[in-house]
Amino acid sequence: MALPCVRLGTSRVSAGLQVCGYATLSKASRPQQEKTSSGPVFQYVGQHKKPTHKVFVWGFSFTGALGIPSFVVPDSGRKKPRKYQLTPYRLETAEQISSAACGYGFTLIASPTKDVIKLWGMGLNKDSQLGFQRTQHSRHQSYDYVLEPSPVALPLAEPLRTKVVQVACGRAHSLVLTDREGVFSMGNNAYGQCGRRIVEDEVYSGSHIIHKMDGFDSRVTQVACGQDHSLFLTETGKVFSCGWGADGQTGLGHHDVSPRPVEVGGDLSGVEVQQIITYGDCSLAVSTDGRLYGWGNSEYLQLASVTESTQINSPRLLPLVGCGKVVQAACGGTQVVVLNERGEVFVWGYGILGKGPKLSESSTPEMIPSALFARSEFNPSVAVTSVRCGLNHFAAVTDRGELFVWGKNVRGCLGIGKRDDQYFPWRVTVPGQVVDVACGVDHMVALVKSLL
């Protein structure tokens, strides 16, 4: 594959970011052998050792989204490129990573540090969704592909005091939420998804623009990227949106583009929201009292409980019979998943939903048996604590730190060691407790806590 403008080389990685496979023991964990002894001396983990935070990646590598350069351009030790990484592979980072997001072929990771460098990007950058990544040959050119985690310089007023709280990625744009300086957007703004004026024929490749967003009623506490639209949640529990609205996904009561964040009304008027969700062209919101609201695309029955139409341009309360109080939700291109306060998982929509090959479409919530998430008579208290969606697959993390995945295994994105689709939840083998996971179109990132 021809790779024009590819960033490669450890000299460009900040703060000692490097890459390695977790199957290889580091110097610290390798069995130490004394010169005076004929037998090996092993070093065991002490009971007071603090857990370390690690990042694992898997899926399609040729976009650079996994941040492992040798997969794309083999080094001297590897003869062939590795197009698909079918199991979790460790991405070595000098800083603890607290937030990760997978876009359509690119990744953003952020650290809660107060250092100047606190955000890194890797993968596709043809729309500057990873910021301006200056080439080694010219300070006026930016890399179209970034093969390893590379610093993204935010235009912060107080870089040593401001922390990155959350990142979100869409088809070709990114959002970065900070604790003190609001929200920054970068990348493609053809539909106003970056919350700034649309410039006709704007060239996004090599753009230096990182836009500080405004227009919110109070501090933003959560961001979410759809394919070409953006959602924002404020500390007062209100939802704002901007971007592409042809499917009604902005929820603003029309189907036009919206280049500035506008408060979302409809059934959300007067409702305090605790979570916003989108990834394709369907949008969801979970209220603090455990109810689910939806708007946007419903071609795949995502919103069939309130409409027979393929689109809704204003939020509607979704009557979920038998689901109980919703604490979290996620949606992809064709599917929806919700988690209730008992740790039970419900799915609906179209595609591989997780209850076997016979269930490929449902307009009403279907509960996935808790036994499929390792609940048994020996582990009766196991509960799912978070759910996520990629474009065509699902992920769930339990209170034991175990990760389960199911759905379309696009280019090996499930990380289960094979490229077959997965019709039931399947546990991903990760060395440690999974804290959070980000799902993309064809790759995933897991944040893991480990004692090793």
Solvent accessible surface area in square Angstrom, and as a share of the most:
residue,aa,sasa,rsa
1,M,137,0.61
2,A,91,0.71
3,L,37,0.19
4,P,75,0.47
5,C,50,0.30
6,V,31,0.18
7,R,5,0.02
8,L,71,0.35
9,G,26,0.25
10,T,99,0.57
11,S,97,0.63
12,R,73,0.27
13,V,20,0.11
14,S,25,0.16
15,A,56,0.43
16,G,48,0.46
17,L,5,0.03
18,Q,102,0.45
19,V,45,0.26
20,C,49,0.30
21,G,11,0.10
22,Y,78,0.30
23,A,95,0.74
24,T,90,0.52
25,L,86,0.43
26,S,63,0.40
27,K,166,0.71
28,A,79,0.61
29,S,56,0.36
30,R,106,0.39
31,P,57,0.36
32,Q,90,0.40
33,Q,121,0.54
34,E,93,0.42
35,K,209,0.88
36,T,134,0.78
37,S,43,0.28
38,S,117,0.75
39,G,28,0.27
40,P,79,0.50
41,V,65,0.37
42,F,107,0.45
43,Q,130,0.58
44,Y,183,0.69
45,V,65,0.38
46,G,45,0.43
47,Q,164,0.73
48,H,158,0.71
49,K,87,0.37
50,K,168,0.71
51,P,57,0.36
52,T,53,0.31
53,H,80,0.36
54,K,25,0.11
55,V,2,0.01
56,F,1,0.00
57,V,0,0.00
58,W,0,0.00
59,G,0,0.00
60,F,25,0.10
61,S,2,0.01
62,F,29,0.12
63,T,18,0.10
64,G,2,0.02
65,A,1,0.00
66,L,1,0.01
67,G,0,0.00
68,I,4,0.02
69,P,11,0.07
70,S,15,0.10
71,F,0,0.00
72,V,15,0.08
73,V,62,0.36
74,P,41,0.26
75,D,82,0.43
76,S,126,0.82
77,G,74,0.71
78,R,63,0.23
79,K,195,0.82
80,K,158,0.67
81,P,68,0.43
82,R,78,0.28
83,K,85,0.36
84,Y,57,0.22
85,Q,10,0.05
86,L,48,0.24
87,T,58,0.34
88,P,3,0.02
89,Y,32,0.12
90,R,46,0.17
91,L,1,0.00
92,E,38,0.17
93,T,21,0.12
94,A,64,0.50
95,E,43,0.19
96,Q,83,0.37
97,I,10,0.05
98,S,50,0.32
99,S,11,0.07
100,A,20,0.16
101,A,10,0.08
102,C,5,0.03
103,G,0,0.00
104,Y,39,0.15
105,G,4,0.04
106,F,0,0.00
107,T,0,0.00
108,L,0,0.00
109,I,0,0.00
110,A,0,0.00
111,S,2,0.01
112,P,47,0.30
113,T,24,0.14
114,K,101,0.43
115,D,73,0.38
116,V,92,0.53
117,I,48,0.24
118,K,4,0.01
119,L,0,0.00
120,W,1,0.00
121,G,0,0.00
122,M,0,0.00
123,G,0,0.00
124,L,44,0.22
125,N,2,0.01
126,K,95,0.40
127,D,31,0.16
128,S,2,0.02
129,Q,5,0.02
130,L,0,0.00
131,G,2,0.02
132,F,44,0.18
133,Q,4,0.02
134,R,121,0.44
135,T,5,0.03
136,Q,96,0.43
137,H,167,0.75
138,S,33,0.21
139,R,150,0.55
140,H,134,0.60
141,Q,99,0.44
142,S,11,0.07
143,Y,13,0.05
144,D,27,0.14
145,Y,22,0.08
146,V,0,0.00
147,L,1,0.00
148,E,4,0.02
149,P,1,0.01
150,S,0,0.00
151,P,31,0.20
152,V,6,0.04
153,A,79,0.62
154,L,23,0.12
155,P,76,0.48
156,L,22,0.11
157,A,89,0.69
158,E,64,0.29
159,P,45,0.28
160,L,116,0.58
161,R,126,0.46
162,T,0,0.00
163,K,71,0.30
164,V,3,0.02
165,V,74,0.43
166,Q,46,0.21
167,V,6,0.03
168,A,9,0.07
169,C,5,0.03
170,G,0,0.00
171,R,79,0.29
172,A,4,0.03
173,H,0,0.00
174,S,0,0.00
175,L,0,0.00
176,V,1,0.00
177,L,2,0.01
178,T,2,0.01
179,D,48,0.25
180,R,116,0.42
181,E,15,0.07
182,G,27,0.26
183,V,1,0.01
184,F,1,0.01
185,S,1,0.00
186,M,3,0.01
187,G,6,0.06
188,N,15,0.08
189,N,0,0.00
190,A,41,0.31
191,Y,67,0.26
192,G,0,0.00
193,Q,0,0.00
194,C,1,0.01
195,G,1,0.01
196,R,27,0.10
197,R,176,0.64
198,I,56,0.28
199,V,58,0.33
200,E,150,0.67
201,D,130,0.67
202,E,34,0.15
203,V,116,0.67
204,Y,24,0.09
205,S,57,0.37
206,G,25,0.24
207,S,16,0.11
208,H,129,0.57
209,I,79,0.40
210,I,30,0.15
211,H,40,0.18
212,K,109,0.46
213,M,10,0.04
214,D,75,0.39
215,G,50,0.48
216,F,40,0.17
217,D,72,0.37
218,S,31,0.20
219,R,123,0.45
220,V,6,0.04
221,T,49,0.28
222,Q,40,0.18
223,V,2,0.01
224,A,11,0.09
225,C,4,0.03
226,G,0,0.00
227,Q,58,0.26
228,D,9,0.04
229,H,0,0.00
230,S,0,0.00
231,L,0,0.00
232,F,0,0.00
233,L,7,0.03
234,T,2,0.01
235,E,95,0.43
236,T,70,0.41
237,G,4,0.04
238,K,80,0.34
239,V,4,0.02
240,F,11,0.04
241,S,0,0.00
242,C,0,0.00
243,G,0,0.00
244,W,87,0.31
245,G,0,0.00
246,A,36,0.28
247,D,20,0.10
248,G,0,0.00
249,Q,0,0.00
250,T,0,0.00
251,G,1,0.01
252,L,33,0.16
253,G,43,0.42
254,H,62,0.28
255,H,80,0.36
256,D,91,0.47
257,V,58,0.33
258,S,9,0.06
259,P,46,0.29
260,R,112,0.41
261,P,12,0.07
262,V,70,0.40
263,E,81,0.36
264,V,5,0.03
265,G,26,0.25
266,G,41,0.40
267,D,62,0.32
268,L,9,0.05
269,S,77,0.50
270,G,91,0.88
271,V,31,0.18
272,E,99,0.44
273,V,6,0.04
274,Q,71,0.32
275,Q,30,0.13
276,I,7,0.04
277,I,15,0.08
278,T,12,0.07
279,Y,17,0.07
280,G,3,0.03
281,D,28,0.14
282,C,1,0.00
283,S,0,0.00
284,L,0,0.00
285,A,0,0.00
286,V,0,0.00
287,S,1,0.01
288,T,62,0.36
289,D,77,0.40
290,G,5,0.05
291,R,106,0.39
292,L,1,0.01
293,Y,3,0.01
294,G,0,0.00
295,W,0,0.00
296,G,0,0.00
297,N,10,0.05
298,S,6,0.04
299,E,98,0.44
300,Y,78,0.30
301,L,53,0.26
302,Q,3,0.01
303,L,0,0.00
304,A,29,0.23
305,S,48,0.31
306,V,29,0.17
307,T,25,0.15
308,E,183,0.82
309,S,60,0.39
310,T,74,0.43
311,Q,65,0.29
312,I,18,0.09
313,N,41,0.21
314,S,33,0.21
315,P,1,0.01
316,R,97,0.35
317,L,63,0.31
318,L,4,0.02
319,P,76,0.48
320,L,31,0.16
321,V,135,0.78
322,G,62,0.59
323,C,0,0.00
324,G,45,0.43
325,K,87,0.37
326,V,3,0.02
327,V,56,0.32
328,Q,36,0.16
329,A,1,0.01
330,A,5,0.04
331,C,2,0.01
332,G,0,0.00
333,G,19,0.18
334,T,23,0.13
335,Q,4,0.02
336,V,0,0.00
337,V,1,0.00
338,V,0,0.00
339,L,3,0.02
340,N,2,0.01
341,E,104,0.47
342,R,127,0.46
343,G,8,0.08
344,E,27,0.12
345,V,1,0.01
346,F,14,0.06
347,V,0,0.00
348,W,6,0.02
349,G,0,0.00
350,Y,99,0.38
351,G,21,0.20
352,I,19,0.10
353,L,0,0.00
354,G,0,0.00
355,K,69,0.29
356,G,3,0.03
357,P,92,0.58
358,K,200,0.85
359,L,36,0.18
360,S,55,0.36
361,E,100,0.45
362,S,11,0.07
363,S,47,0.31
364,T,82,0.48
365,P,32,0.20
366,E,52,0.23
367,M,68,0.30
368,I,1,0.00
369,P,64,0.40
370,S,19,0.12
371,A,70,0.54
372,L,56,0.28
373,F,6,0.03
374,A,41,0.32
375,R,69,0.25
376,S,49,0.32
377,E,151,0.68
378,F,168,0.70
379,N,54,0.28
380,P,91,0.57
381,S,79,0.51
382,V,5,0.03
383,A,23,0.18
384,V,5,0.03
385,T,69,0.40
386,S,15,0.10
387,V,0,0.00
388,R,67,0.25
389,C,14,0.08
390,G,0,0.00
391,L,36,0.18
392,N,46,0.24
393,H,1,0.00
394,F,2,0.01
395,A,1,0.00
396,A,1,0.00
397,V,6,0.03
398,T,3,0.02
399,D,75,0.39
400,R,103,0.38
401,G,10,0.10
402,E,50,0.22
403,L,1,0.00
404,F,10,0.04
405,V,0,0.00
406,W,0,0.00
407,G,0,0.00
408,K,89,0.38
409,N,6,0.03
410,V,38,0.22
411,R,100,0.36
412,G,0,0.00
413,C,0,0.00
414,L,0,0.00
415,G,3,0.03
416,I,23,0.12
417,G,40,0.38
418,K,79,0.34
419,R,124,0.45
420,D,90,0.46
421,D,47,0.24
422,Q,18,0.08
423,Y,84,0.32
424,F,87,0.36
425,P,11,0.07
426,W,124,0.44
427,R,115,0.42
428,V,3,0.02
429,T,93,0.54
430,V,18,0.11
431,P,42,0.26
432,G,35,0.34
433,Q,89,0.40
434,V,7,0.04
435,V,86,0.50
436,D,44,0.23
437,V,7,0.04
438,A,11,0.08
439,C,9,0.06
440,G,0,0.00
441,V,26,0.15
442,D,9,0.05
443,H,0,0.00
444,M,0,0.00
445,V,0,0.00
446,A,0,0.00
447,L,13,0.07
448,V,1,0.01
449,K,73,0.31
450,S,4,0.03
451,L,94,0.47
452,L,131,0.65
